[in-house]
Amino acid sequence: MPDDAMRHPATGTGQQNAGPPQRKRFYTRAEAAALEDRFAVLLDGKPVLTPAKERLALPTLASAEAVAAEWGAQTEKIDPTTLPLTRILNAALDGVAKTMNEVVTEIVKYASSDLVCYRAGEPASLVKAQADAWDPILAFIEVDTGARFICAEGIVHVAQPETSLAAIRARIDQMVTMDAGGAVALACLDVMTTLTGSALIAITLASNAITLEQAWAAAHVDEDFQMRLWGTDTEAMARRAQRYTEMEAAERLWRLVQG
């Protein structure tokens, strides 16, 4: 049944070693279709449900078609690792939609100790790499929202102006409508914030001021510097690739739900 299928794409605990569970594909056709004021994902004509039994529906046809395409691309078994859009949508409808103000608050909390505000004092090459990647983001945020952020050397926390944090919250509220459709967009913004460790990078990316590749590079300036010094770690790079898949899905779904 379609609702049972949705239990597997949701991220679970205790699966790191064995990998996500897989179920045999039980449907022939995956498609998107208008359903009331949204666009639903259908498997053999039946609406798919989230783990909490919410209808898997999106605000635009293009976004629903993209999610349906994930399901259509499954082979003999359903592989949850190849359903990143579905996982974000599950989180949006089952969680974010019910706690939108709290999610916005959490994103603003990232901005209060944002990655791009904590700089190295040396070596000069790292100082320059951080400035090259992060200064344009701070400049965009100031122009876009009026918010100015204080940068500090080292890791000691620096309190940001309350007016700046309020401006970030107002910008998020402007970008995301507080309804069911907006919950999907907010979930995407939350994923992008968490994966980069920076609300300011996520907002700049969502505002089309930088590309996905630039955002990802900005989030990994320090890590890339260390790799240039000491070489790469195969397992770390594999985890990074997995995170990038999630980041790419969040950015793509963000664009698709904008209409």
Buried (B, 14 or more C-beta within 10 A) or exposed (E): EBBEBBBBBBEEEEEEEEEBEBBEBEBEEBBBBEBEEBBBBBBEEEBBBBBEEBBBBBBBBBBBBBBBBBBBEBEEEBBBEBBBBBBBBBBBBBBBBEEBEEBBEBBBEBBBBBBBBBBBEEEEEBBEBBBEBBEBBBEBBBEBBEBEBEBEEEEEEBEBEEEBBBBBBBBBBEBBBEEBBBBBBBBBBBBBBBBBBBBBBBBBBBBEBBEBEBBBBBBBBBBBBBBEEEEEEEEEEEEBEEBBEBBBBBBBBBBBBEE
